[in-house]
């Protein structure tokens, strides 16, 4: 798994810069963003015609140049967001909501816990549920983080 460049920079107290890929589903644009010195590529699925195939090509291009792919999802569907995370997306952003509840619900359902990732790397695939032992060891995103990366 590639390092999340945005998280590394923000945890060090720095400013991570990213830019919008645009509505053109071309991985070369993502490569240009990375070669231009940006830290993240913001892939918008809500206001464009990008589908999962286009997003996967953009994520692969982001991995080639070493930047963090962040996707704006068209809704709060946990299964869809998990598919994006399986593709290699390192951050997601959902549309604005009038109350904080949907965003918190989304982060509780879709976050991957660090111990679970370590267990998967050893070859085990433990179930992640509300009663799982991994659930209580995971820390929620802080208020200063607007990206659920």
Secondary structure, DSSP 8 states (H G I E B T S, - for coil): ----HHHHHHHTT----EEE--S---HHHHHHHHHTT-SEEEEESSSS---HHHHHHHHHHHHHHT-EEEEE-SS--HHHHHHHHHHT--EEE----SSSHHHHHHHHHH---HHHHHHHHTT------TTSTTGGG-----TT--SB-
